Amino acid sequence: YSRVMAAEATAYSCEGYQGTTGTPARYGAIAVDPTVIPYGTRMYIVTDDGEFIYGVATAEDCGGAVVGNIIDLYFDTFAECYAFGRRACTVYFLD
């Protein structure tokens, strides 16, 4: 990895949604503030409490509440979103 960033991560899920960059929403495609993390950036994400490893992700979307060091992680189900909630994470930049 080339650098590390602390972030607050939230979770989202939506079937059939196409992200800002034109790619479909799917696990590994996350929403970011593009002024902080440029689209196309590859990352490895793990929660600070060690309970969850999201793994490799790519910045492909943004959202109205995704500002600064907030990232939005895609999950396949709403149940997974509720289980994840909002967590402090460490983001390792792979590019």
FENZICOR-V681107 format. One line per field, one symbol per residue. ss: DSSP state (h for helix, s for strand, l for the rest). phi: phi as a letter, one per 20 degrees, with the letter a starting at -180 (. if undefined). A space follows every 10 residues. Layout:
BEGIN
ss->???
phi->???
END
This chain:
BEGIN
ss->llssssssss sslllllsll lllsllllss slllllllll lsssssslll llssssssss slllllllls sssslllhhh hhhhllssss sssll
phi->.daccebddd cbbaenfdfg eneffagned ecefedcfgn feccccffem fbdfnfbcfc bbbfeecmed cceecfcfff ffffmccfcd ddeee
END
